[in-house]
Amino acid sequence: MTAPAFDEIIHPYNRLQICAMLSSVESMAFSEVRDALGVSDSVLSKQVKVLQEAGYLRVVKETQNSRLRAWLELAPAGRRALAGHLAQLRSIAEAAGPLPG
């Protein structure tokens, strides 16, 4: 089990969604992630760059039918960071207890 650890790199909404989507697959096409998030290429590119610079994400580019296609992969460090972040969020939620109403 991963120790709970809040991660400010992963925490912003789009980055958390990117990591969560990639955690259950080996890789996913940039365009699929973009469409699932409902964001533009530039918005996704900025978020990918932050995750890449942290060592949490890899971008693999390949040519298919003379078109360049980018694939996103969650790196082992990203998987560990996501697991720790989710454990911390669960801990926070459990500490809150049941909400009134």
Jmol script that loads the backbone (N, CA, C; Angstrom):
load data "model"
ATOM      1  N   MET A   1       0.838  -1.182   0.000  1.00  0.00           N
ATOM      2  CA  MET A   1       0.000   0.000   0.000  1.00  0.00           C
ATOM      3  C   MET A   1       0.884   1.247   0.000  1.00  0.00           C
ATOM      4  N   THR A   2       0.471   2.242  -0.762  1.00  0.00           N
ATOM      5  CA  THR A   2       1.220   3.484  -0.871  1.00  0.00           C
ATOM      6  C   THR A   2       0.864   4.423   0.271  1.00  0.00           C
ATOM      7  N   ALA A   3       1.877   5.063   0.822  1.00  0.00           N
ATOM      8  CA  ALA A   3       1.647   6.020   1.901  1.00  0.00           C
ATOM      9  C   ALA A   3       0.906   7.238   1.360  1.00  0.00           C
ATOM     10  N   PRO A   4      -0.085   7.735   2.108  1.00  0.00           N
ATOM     11  CA  PRO A   4      -0.796   8.932   1.671  1.00  0.00           C
ATOM     12  C   PRO A   4       0.157  10.117   1.535  1.00  0.00           C
ATOM     13  N   ALA A   5       0.037  10.860   0.438  1.00  0.00           N
ATOM     14  CA  ALA A   5       0.880  12.028   0.212  1.00  0.00           C
ATOM     15  C   ALA A   5       0.176  12.954  -0.773  1.00  0.00           C
ATOM     16  N   PHE A   6      -0.237  14.119  -0.292  1.00  0.00           N
ATOM     17  CA  PHE A   6      -0.886  15.093  -1.169  1.00  0.00           C
ATOM     18  C   PHE A   6       0.125  15.558  -2.208  1.00  0.00           C
ATOM     19  N   ASP A   7      -0.273  15.577  -3.469  1.00  0.00           N
ATOM     20  CA  ASP A   7       0.636  15.948  -4.555  1.00  0.00           C
ATOM     21  C   ASP A   7       0.072  17.152  -5.295  1.00  0.00           C
ATOM     22  N   GLU A   8       0.719  18.301  -5.131  1.00  0.00           N
ATOM     23  CA  GLU A   8       0.234  19.539  -5.745  1.00  0.00           C
ATOM     24  C   GLU A   8       0.359  19.531  -7.264  1.00  0.00           C
ATOM     25  N   ILE A   9       1.204  18.680  -7.804  1.00  0.00           N
ATOM     26  CA  ILE A   9       1.324  18.584  -9.264  1.00  0.00           C
ATOM     27  C   ILE A   9       0.113  17.858  -9.838  1.00  0.00           C
ATOM     28  N   ILE A  10      -0.297  16.794  -9.225  1.00  0.00           N
ATOM     29  CA  ILE A  10      -1.415  15.985  -9.715  1.00  0.00           C
ATOM     30  C   ILE A  10      -2.768  16.603  -9.361  1.00  0.00           C
ATOM     31  N   HIS A  11      -2.860  17.325  -8.267  1.00  0.00           N
ATOM     32  CA  HIS A  11      -4.143  17.748  -7.728  1.00  0.00           C
ATOM     33  C   HIS A  11      -5.056  18.567  -8.646  1.00  0.00           C
ATOM     34  N   PRO A  12      -4.546  19.508  -9.453  1.00  0.00           N
ATOM     35  CA  PRO A  12      -5.489  20.266 -10.292  1.00  0.00           C
ATOM     36  C   PRO A  12      -6.373  19.330 -11.130  1.00  0.00           C
ATOM     37  N   TYR A  13      -7.610  19.727 -11.264  1.00  0.00           N
ATOM     38  CA  TYR A  13      -8.660  18.892 -11.851  1.00  0.00           C
ATOM     39  C   TYR A  13      -8.250  18.170 -13.126  1.00  0.00           C
ATOM     40  N   ASN A  14      -7.783  18.889 -14.139  1.00  0.00           N
ATOM     41  CA  ASN A  14      -7.444  18.229 -15.408  1.00  0.00           C
ATOM     42  C   ASN A  14      -6.288  17.251 -15.251  1.00  0.00           C
ATOM     43  N   ARG A  15      -5.275  17.609 -14.456  1.00  0.00           N
ATOM     44  CA  ARG A  15      -4.134  16.698 -14.285  1.00  0.00           C
ATOM     45  C   ARG A  15      -4.545  15.444 -13.534  1.00  0.00           C
ATOM     46  N   LEU A  16      -5.409  15.608 -12.548  1.00  0.00           N
ATOM     47  CA  LEU A  16      -5.902  14.447 -11.803  1.00  0.00           C
ATOM     48  C   LEU A  16      -6.689  13.523 -12.734  1.00  0.00           C
ATOM     49  N   GLN A  17      -7.508  14.100 -13.596  1.00  0.00           N
ATOM     50  CA  GLN A  17      -8.262  13.292 -14.549  1.00  0.00           C
ATOM     51  C   GLN A  17      -7.337  12.588 -15.549  1.00  0.00           C
ATOM     52  N   ILE A  18      -6.331  13.285 -16.019  1.00  0.00           N
ATOM     53  CA  ILE A  18      -5.374  12.685 -16.961  1.00  0.00           C
ATOM     54  C   ILE A  18      -4.713  11.475 -16.316  1.00  0.00           C
ATOM     55  N   CYS A  19      -4.202  11.656 -15.110  1.00  0.00           N
ATOM     56  CA  CYS A  19      -3.516  10.555 -14.418  1.00  0.00           C
ATOM     57  C   CYS A  19      -4.469   9.397 -14.143  1.00  0.00           C
ATOM     58  N   ALA A  20      -5.692   9.718 -13.732  1.00  0.00           N
ATOM     59  CA  ALA A  20      -6.674   8.664 -13.443  1.00  0.00           C
ATOM     60  C   ALA A  20      -7.001   7.865 -14.707  1.00  0.00           C
ATOM     61  N   MET A  21      -7.192   8.560 -15.822  1.00  0.00           N
ATOM     62  CA  MET A  21      -7.487   7.858 -17.082  1.00  0.00           C
ATOM     63  C   MET A  21      -6.342   6.956 -17.504  1.00  0.00           C
ATOM     64  N   LEU A  22      -5.131   7.448 -17.371  1.00  0.00           N
ATOM     65  CA  LEU A  22      -3.966   6.694 -17.822  1.00  0.00           C
ATOM     66  C   LEU A  22      -3.582   5.572 -16.865  1.00  0.00           C
ATOM     67  N   SER A  23      -4.067   5.627 -15.627  1.00  0.00           N
ATOM     68  CA  SER A  23      -3.666   4.621 -14.635  1.00  0.00           C
ATOM     69  C   SER A  23      -4.175   3.225 -14.962  1.00  0.00           C
ATOM     70  N   SER A  24      -5.247   3.147 -15.731  1.00  0.00           N
ATOM     71  CA  SER A  24      -5.819   1.824 -16.013  1.00  0.00           C
ATOM     72  C   SER A  24      -5.454   1.283 -17.392  1.00  0.00           C
ATOM     73  N   VAL A  25      -4.607   2.014 -18.128  1.00  0.00           N
ATOM     74  CA  VAL A  25      -4.198   1.572 -19.461  1.00  0.00           C
ATOM     75  C   VAL A  25      -2.684   1.709 -19.605  1.00  0.00           C
ATOM     76  N   GLU A  26      -2.145   1.044 -20.609  1.00  0.00           N
ATOM     77  CA  GLU A  26      -0.711   1.178 -20.879  1.00  0.00           C
ATOM     78  C   GLU A  26      -0.410   2.542 -21.492  1.00  0.00           C
ATOM     79  N   SER A  27      -1.268   2.956 -22.432  1.00  0.00           N
ATOM     80  CA  SER A  27      -1.133   4.267 -23.054  1.00  0.00           C
ATOM     81  C   SER A  27      -2.469   4.649 -23.657  1.00  0.00           C
ATOM     82  N   MET A  28      -2.601   5.938 -23.964  1.00  0.00           N
ATOM     83  CA  MET A  28      -3.823   6.440 -24.582  1.00  0.00           C
ATOM     84  C   MET A  28      -3.439   7.546 -25.548  1.00  0.00           C
ATOM     85  N   ALA A  29      -4.105   7.602 -26.672  1.00  0.00           N
ATOM     86  CA  ALA A  29      -3.817   8.624 -27.668  1.00  0.00           C
ATOM     87  C   ALA A  29      -4.132  10.007 -27.100  1.00  0.00           C
ATOM     88  N   PHE A  30      -3.278  10.962 -27.422  1.00  0.00           N
ATOM     89  CA  PHE A  30      -3.469  12.350 -27.009  1.00  0.00           C
ATOM     90  C   PHE A  30      -4.886  12.809 -27.345  1.00  0.00           C
ATOM     91  N   SER A  31      -5.327  12.502 -28.552  1.00  0.00           N
ATOM     92  CA  SER A  31      -6.659  12.941 -29.003  1.00  0.00           C
ATOM     93  C   SER A  31      -7.784  12.326 -28.170  1.00  0.00           C
ATOM     94  N   GLU A  32      -7.606  11.095 -27.716  1.00  0.00           N
ATOM     95  CA  GLU A  32      -8.620  10.449 -26.876  1.00  0.00           C
ATOM     96  C   GLU A  32      -8.705  11.122 -25.513  1.00  0.00           C
ATOM     97  N   VAL A  33      -7.549  11.452 -24.948  1.00  0.00           N
ATOM     98  CA  VAL A  33      -7.531  12.140 -23.655  1.00  0.00           C
ATOM     99  C   VAL A  33      -8.158  13.523 -23.806  1.00  0.00           C
ATOM    100  N   ARG A  34      -7.778  14.235 -24.855  1.00  0.00           N
ATOM    101  CA  ARG A  34      -8.330  15.568 -25.123  1.00  0.00           C
ATOM    102  C   ARG A  34      -9.853  15.516 -25.210  1.00  0.00           C
ATOM    103  N   ASP A  35     -10.356  14.566 -25.989  1.00  0.00           N
ATOM    104  CA  ASP A  35     -11.803  14.454 -26.181  1.00  0.00           C
ATOM    105  C   ASP A  35     -12.517  14.064 -24.893  1.00  0.00           C
ATOM    106  N   ALA A  36     -11.928  13.169 -24.121  1.00  0.00           N
ATOM    107  CA  ALA A  36     -12.537  12.744 -22.860  1.00  0.00           C
ATOM    108  C   ALA A  36     -12.624  13.905 -21.867  1.00  0.00           C
ATOM    109  N   LEU A  37     -11.607  14.759 -21.870  1.00  0.00           N
ATOM    110  CA  LEU A  37     -11.606  15.913 -20.966  1.00  0.00           C
ATOM    111  C   LEU A  37     -12.447  17.067 -21.499  1.00  0.00           C
ATOM    112  N   GLY A  38     -12.658  17.087 -22.801  1.00  0.00           N
ATOM    113  CA  GLY A  38     -13.403  18.179 -23.412  1.00  0.00           C
ATOM    114  C   GLY A  38     -12.623  19.484 -23.407  1.00  0.00           C
ATOM    115  N   VAL A  39     -11.308  19.378 -23.670  1.00  0.00           N
ATOM    116  CA  VAL A  39     -10.449  20.567 -23.685  1.00  0.00           C
ATOM    117  C   VAL A  39      -9.784  20.693 -25.053  1.00  0.00           C
ATOM    118  N   SER A  40      -9.157  21.832 -25.280  1.00  0.00           N
ATOM    119  CA  SER A  40      -8.435  22.057 -26.530  1.00  0.00           C
ATOM    120  C   SER A  40      -7.062  21.387 -26.484  1.00  0.00           C
ATOM    121  N   ASP A  41      -6.435  21.282 -27.647  1.00  0.00           N
ATOM    122  CA  ASP A  41      -5.076  20.743 -27.726  1.00  0.00           C
ATOM    123  C   ASP A  41      -4.123  21.542 -26.848  1.00  0.00           C
ATOM    124  N   SER A  42      -4.241  22.869 -26.877  1.00  0.00           N
ATOM    125  CA  SER A  42      -3.299  23.704 -26.119  1.00  0.00           C
ATOM    126  C   SER A  42      -3.482  23.528 -24.614  1.00  0.00           C
ATOM    127  N   VAL A  43      -4.715  23.400 -24.144  1.00  0.00           N
ATOM    128  CA  VAL A  43      -4.955  23.183 -22.712  1.00  0.00           C
ATOM    129  C   VAL A  43      -4.347  21.846 -22.287  1.00  0.00           C
ATOM    130  N   LEU A  44      -4.608  20.798 -23.059  1.00  0.00           N
ATOM    131  CA  LEU A  44      -4.054  19.488 -22.716  1.00  0.00           C
ATOM    132  C   LEU A  44      -2.536  19.511 -22.791  1.00  0.00           C
ATOM    133  N   SER A  45      -1.980  20.159 -23.801  1.00  0.00           N
ATOM    134  CA  SER A  45      -0.525  20.227 -23.942  1.00  0.00           C
ATOM    135  C   SER A  45       0.133  20.859 -22.725  1.00  0.00           C
ATOM    136  N   LYS A  46      -0.458  21.920 -22.201  1.00  0.00           N
ATOM    137  CA  LYS A  46       0.093  22.582 -21.012  1.00  0.00           C
ATOM    138  C   LYS A  46       0.086  21.649 -19.806  1.00  0.00           C
ATOM    139  N   GLN A  47      -1.004  20.915 -19.632  1.00  0.00           N
ATOM    140  CA  GLN A  47      -1.104  20.006 -18.491  1.00  0.00           C
ATOM    141  C   GLN A  47      -0.141  18.828 -18.654  1.00  0.00           C
ATOM    142  N   VAL A  48      -0.027  18.325 -19.866  1.00  0.00           N
ATOM    143  CA  VAL A  48       0.898  17.220 -20.158  1.00  0.00           C
ATOM    144  C   VAL A  48       2.333  17.665 -19.887  1.00  0.00           C
ATOM    145  N   LYS A  49       2.668  18.886 -20.272  1.00  0.00           N
ATOM    146  CA  LYS A  49       4.028  19.392 -20.067  1.00  0.00           C
ATOM    147  C   LYS A  49       4.384  19.427 -18.581  1.00  0.00           C
ATOM    148  N   VAL A  50       3.464  19.870 -17.738  1.00  0.00           N
ATOM    149  CA  VAL A  50       3.721  19.908 -16.294  1.00  0.00           C
ATOM    150  C   VAL A  50       3.963  18.496 -15.762  1.00  0.00           C
ATOM    151  N   LEU A  51       3.106  17.560 -16.167  1.00  0.00           N
ATOM    152  CA  LEU A  51       3.255  16.174 -15.706  1.00  0.00           C
ATOM    153  C   LEU A  51       4.541  15.544 -16.244  1.00  0.00           C
ATOM    154  N   GLN A  52       4.888  15.876 -17.472  1.00  0.00           N
ATOM    155  CA  GLN A  52       6.116  15.358 -18.089  1.00  0.00           C
ATOM    156  C   GLN A  52       7.349  15.886 -17.361  1.00  0.00           C
ATOM    157  N   GLU A  53       7.364  17.178 -17.063  1.00  0.00           N
ATOM    158  CA  GLU A  53       8.506  17.781 -16.377  1.00  0.00           C
ATOM    159  C   GLU A  53       8.693  17.213 -14.975  1.00  0.00           C
ATOM    160  N   ALA A  54       7.609  16.768 -14.358  1.00  0.00           N
ATOM    161  CA  ALA A  54       7.687  16.150 -13.035  1.00  0.00           C
ATOM    162  C   ALA A  54       8.128  14.683 -13.114  1.00  0.00           C
ATOM    163  N   GLY A  55       8.201  14.147 -14.331  1.00  0.00           N
ATOM    164  CA  GLY A  55       8.578  12.742 -14.500  1.00  0.00           C
ATOM    165  C   GLY A  55       7.413  11.792 -14.316  1.00  0.00           C
ATOM    166  N   TYR A  56       6.195  12.329 -14.333  1.00  0.00           N
ATOM    167  CA  TYR A  56       4.998  11.521 -14.104  1.00  0.00           C
ATOM    168  C   TYR A  56       4.393  10.959 -15.388  1.00  0.00           C
ATOM    169  N   LEU A  57       4.749  11.540 -16.522  1.00  0.00           N
ATOM    170  CA  LEU A  57       4.106  11.190 -17.771  1.00  0.00           C
ATOM    171  C   LEU A  57       5.141  11.125 -18.884  1.00  0.00           C
ATOM    172  N   ARG A  58       4.919  10.194 -19.812  1.00  0.00           N
ATOM    173  CA  ARG A  58       5.764  10.102 -21.001  1.00  0.00           C
ATOM    174  C   ARG A  58       4.892  10.340 -22.231  1.00  0.00           C
ATOM    175  N   VAL A  59       5.467  10.989 -23.216  1.00  0.00           N
ATOM    176  CA  VAL A  59       4.796  11.180 -24.501  1.00  0.00           C
ATOM    177  C   VAL A  59       5.596  10.406 -25.534  1.00  0.00           C
ATOM    178  N   VAL A  60       4.928   9.503 -26.218  1.00  0.00           N
ATOM    179  CA  VAL A  60       5.552   8.696 -27.260  1.00  0.00           C
ATOM    180  C   VAL A  60       4.903   9.086 -28.575  1.00  0.00           C
ATOM    181  N   LYS A  61       5.742   9.507 -29.523  1.00  0.00           N
ATOM    182  CA  LYS A  61       5.211   9.921 -30.827  1.00  0.00           C
ATOM    183  C   LYS A  61       5.588   8.881 -31.872  1.00  0.00           C
ATOM    184  N   GLU A  62       4.618   8.588 -32.716  1.00  0.00           N
ATOM    185  CA  GLU A  62       4.866   7.638 -33.800  1.00  0.00           C
ATOM    186  C   GLU A  62       4.097   8.083 -35.038  1.00  0.00           C
ATOM    187  N   THR A  63       4.575   7.636 -36.175  1.00  0.00           N
ATOM    188  CA  THR A  63       3.917   7.970 -37.434  1.00  0.00           C
ATOM    189  C   THR A  63       3.009   6.823 -37.828  1.00  0.00           C
ATOM    190  N   GLN A  64       1.749   7.169 -38.108  1.00  0.00           N
ATOM    191  CA  GLN A  64       0.775   6.191 -38.578  1.00  0.00           C
ATOM    192  C   GLN A  64       0.122   6.763 -39.829  1.00  0.00           C
ATOM    193  N   ASN A  65       0.204   6.053 -40.922  1.00  0.00           N
ATOM    194  CA  ASN A  65      -0.384   6.519 -42.193  1.00  0.00           C
ATOM    195  C   ASN A  65       0.080   7.932 -42.519  1.00  0.00           C
ATOM    196  N   SER A  66       1.358   8.173 -42.406  1.00  0.00           N
ATOM    197  CA  SER A  66       2.021   9.454 -42.670  1.00  0.00           C
ATOM    198  C   SER A  66       1.549  10.602 -41.770  1.00  0.00           C
ATOM    199  N   ARG A  67       0.921  10.275 -40.650  1.00  0.00           N
ATOM    200  CA  ARG A  67       0.506  11.287 -39.671  1.00  0.00           C
ATOM    201  C   ARG A  67       1.202  11.006 -38.346  1.00  0.00           C
ATOM    202  N   LEU A  68       1.658  12.057 -37.707  1.00  0.00           N
ATOM    203  CA  LEU A  68       2.299  11.916 -36.403  1.00  0.00           C
ATOM    204  C   LEU A  68       1.209  11.798 -35.340  1.00  0.00           C
ATOM    205  N   ARG A  69       1.320  10.791 -34.512  1.00  0.00           N
ATOM    206  CA  ARG A  69       0.336  10.559 -33.456  1.00  0.00           C
ATOM    207  C   ARG A  69       1.067  10.475 -32.128  1.00  0.00           C
ATOM    208  N   ALA A  70       0.519  11.151 -31.124  1.00  0.00           N
ATOM    209  CA  ALA A  70       1.137  11.162 -29.795  1.00  0.00           C
ATOM    210  C   ALA A  70       0.342  10.264 -28.853  1.00  0.00           C
ATOM    211  N   TRP A  71       1.074   9.477 -28.088  1.00  0.00           N
ATOM    212  CA  TRP A  71       0.485   8.588 -27.088  1.00  0.00           C
ATOM    213  C   TRP A  71       0.973   9.042 -25.717  1.00  0.00           C
ATOM    214  N   LEU A  72       0.099   9.022 -24.745  1.00  0.00           N
ATOM    215  CA  LEU A  72       0.447   9.411 -23.377  1.00  0.00           C
ATOM    216  C   LEU A  72       0.518   8.165 -22.511  1.00  0.00           C
ATOM    217  N   GLU A  73       1.566   8.093 -21.698  1.00  0.00           N
ATOM    218  CA  GLU A  73       1.767   6.959 -20.781  1.00  0.00           C
ATOM    219  C   GLU A  73       2.057   7.498 -19.393  1.00  0.00           C
ATOM    220  N   LEU A  74       1.420   6.929 -18.389  1.00  0.00           N
ATOM    221  CA  LEU A  74       1.721   7.291 -17.007  1.00  0.00           C
ATOM    222  C   LEU A  74       2.990   6.545 -16.594  1.00  0.00           C
ATOM    223  N   ALA A  75       4.021   7.280 -16.230  1.00  0.00           N
ATOM    224  CA  ALA A  75       5.300   6.688 -15.832  1.00  0.00           C
ATOM    225  C   ALA A  75       5.172   6.058 -14.444  1.00  0.00           C
ATOM    226  N   PRO A  76       6.078   5.147 -14.084  1.00  0.00           N
ATOM    227  CA  PRO A  76       6.023   4.554 -12.741  1.00  0.00           C
ATOM    228  C   PRO A  76       5.972   5.602 -11.626  1.00  0.00           C
ATOM    229  N   ALA A  77       6.739   6.679 -11.757  1.00  0.00           N
ATOM    230  CA  ALA A  77       6.700   7.736 -10.733  1.00  0.00           C
ATOM    231  C   ALA A  77       5.317   8.379 -10.668  1.00  0.00           C
ATOM    232  N   GLY A  78       4.668   8.505 -11.811  1.00  0.00           N
ATOM    233  CA  GLY A  78       3.319   9.059 -11.855  1.00  0.00           C
ATOM    234  C   GLY A  78       2.306   8.131 -11.212  1.00  0.00           C
ATOM    235  N   ARG A  79       2.480   6.838 -11.429  1.00  0.00           N
ATOM    236  CA  ARG A  79       1.575   5.856 -10.801  1.00  0.00           C
ATOM    237  C   ARG A  79       1.715   5.896  -9.283  1.00  0.00           C
ATOM    238  N   ARG A  80       2.953   5.992  -8.798  1.00  0.00           N
ATOM    239  CA  ARG A  80       3.181   6.070  -7.349  1.00  0.00           C
ATOM    240  C   ARG A  80       2.596   7.364  -6.773  1.00  0.00           C
ATOM    241  N   ALA A  81       2.837   8.469  -7.474  1.00  0.00           N
ATOM    242  CA  ALA A  81       2.336   9.757  -7.001  1.00  0.00           C
ATOM    243  C   ALA A  81       0.808   9.771  -6.981  1.00  0.00           C
ATOM    244  N   LEU A  82       0.181   9.210  -8.010  1.00  0.00           N
ATOM    245  CA  LEU A  82      -1.276   9.152  -8.052  1.00  0.00           C
ATOM    246  C   LEU A  82      -1.818   8.293  -6.917  1.00  0.00           C
ATOM    247  N   ALA A  83      -1.205   7.152  -6.690  1.00  0.00           N
ATOM    248  CA  ALA A  83      -1.658   6.265  -5.607  1.00  0.00           C
ATOM    249  C   ALA A  83      -1.555   6.971  -4.254  1.00  0.00           C
ATOM    250  N   GLY A  84      -0.459   7.658  -4.015  1.00  0.00           N
ATOM    251  CA  GLY A  84      -0.291   8.384  -2.757  1.00  0.00           C
ATOM    252  C   GLY A  84      -1.282   9.521  -2.627  1.00  0.00           C
ATOM    253  N   HIS A  85      -1.513  10.233  -3.718  1.00  0.00           N
ATOM    254  CA  HIS A  85      -2.451  11.354  -3.705  1.00  0.00           C
ATOM    255  C   HIS A  85      -3.876  10.863  -3.426  1.00  0.00           C
ATOM    256  N   LEU A  86      -4.283   9.800  -4.104  1.00  0.00           N
ATOM    257  CA  LEU A  86      -5.622   9.253  -3.880  1.00  0.00           C
ATOM    258  C   LEU A  86      -5.774   8.728  -2.458  1.00  0.00           C
ATOM    259  N   ALA A  87      -4.717   8.118  -1.926  1.00  0.00           N
ATOM    260  CA  ALA A  87      -4.764   7.646  -0.532  1.00  0.00           C
ATOM    261  C   ALA A  87      -4.954   8.831   0.420  1.00  0.00           C
ATOM    262  N   GLN A  88      -4.278   9.941   0.137  1.00  0.00           N
ATOM    263  CA  GLN A  88      -4.422  11.131   0.982  1.00  0.00           C
ATOM    264  C   GLN A  88      -5.838  11.705   0.875  1.00  0.00           C
ATOM    265  N   LEU A  89      -6.383  11.753  -0.333  1.00  0.00           N
ATOM    266  CA  LEU A  89      -7.750  12.251  -0.510  1.00  0.00           C
ATOM    267  C   LEU A  89      -8.757  11.359   0.219  1.00  0.00           C
ATOM    268  N   ARG A  90      -8.544  10.050   0.171  1.00  0.00           N
ATOM    269  CA  ARG A  90      -9.428   9.133   0.912  1.00  0.00           C
ATOM    270  C   ARG A  90      -9.335   9.392   2.413  1.00  0.00           C
ATOM    271  N   SER A  91      -8.130   9.608   2.887  1.00  0.00           N
ATOM    272  CA  SER A  91      -7.922   9.892   4.305  1.00  0.00           C
ATOM    273  C   SER A  91      -8.647  11.176   4.722  1.00  0.00           C
ATOM    274  N   ILE A  92      -8.572  12.191   3.890  1.00  0.00           N
ATOM    275  CA  ILE A  92      -9.260  13.464   4.164  1.00  0.00           C
ATOM    276  C   ILE A  92     -10.765  13.239   4.189  1.00  0.00           C
ATOM    277  N   ALA A  93     -11.274  12.487   3.216  1.00  0.00           N
ATOM    278  CA  ALA A  93     -12.716  12.222   3.142  1.00  0.00           C
ATOM    279  C   ALA A  93     -13.194  11.428   4.362  1.00  0.00           C
ATOM    280  N   GLU A  94     -12.403  10.441   4.792  1.00  0.00           N
ATOM    281  CA  GLU A  94     -12.768   9.652   5.955  1.00  0.00           C
ATOM    282  C   GLU A  94     -12.762  10.496   7.220  1.00  0.00           C
ATOM    283  N   ALA A  95     -11.827  11.434   7.336  1.00  0.00           N
ATOM    284  CA  ALA A  95     -11.756  12.299   8.507  1.00  0.00           C
ATOM    285  C   ALA A  95     -12.970  13.206   8.592  1.00  0.00           C
ATOM    286  N   ALA A  96     -13.557  13.552   7.457  1.00  0.00           N
ATOM    287  CA  ALA A  96     -14.728  14.423   7.444  1.00  0.00           C
ATOM    288  C   ALA A  96     -15.937  13.711   8.023  1.00  0.00           C
ATOM    289  N   GLY A  97     -15.963  12.381   7.899  1.00  0.00           N
ATOM    290  CA  GLY A  97     -17.090  11.633   8.406  1.00  0.00           C
ATOM    291  C   GLY A  97     -18.345  11.912   7.589  1.00  0.00           C
ATOM    292  N   PRO A  98     -19.461  11.403   8.047  1.00  0.00           N
ATOM    293  CA  PRO A  98     -20.711  11.614   7.305  1.00  0.00           C
ATOM    294  C   PRO A  98     -21.136  13.086   7.366  1.00  0.00           C
ATOM    295  N   LEU A  99     -21.608  13.569   6.255  1.00  0.00           N
ATOM    296  CA  LEU A  99     -22.053  14.959   6.192  1.00  0.00           C
ATOM    297  C   LEU A  99     -23.506  15.065   6.653  1.00  0.00           C
ATOM    298  N   PRO A 100     -23.832  16.122   7.370  1.00  0.00           N
ATOM    299  CA  PRO A 100     -25.216  16.288   7.821  1.00  0.00           C
ATOM    300  C   PRO A 100     -26.168  16.549   6.654  1.00  0.00           C
ATOM    301  N   GLY A 101     -27.401  16.126   6.833  1.00  0.00           N
ATOM    302  CA  GLY A 101     -28.423  16.458   5.848  1.00  0.00           C
ATOM    303  C   GLY A 101     -28.680  15.368   4.942  1.00  0.00           C
TER     304      GLY A 101
END
end "model"
wireframe off; spacefill off
backbone 0.3
color backbone group
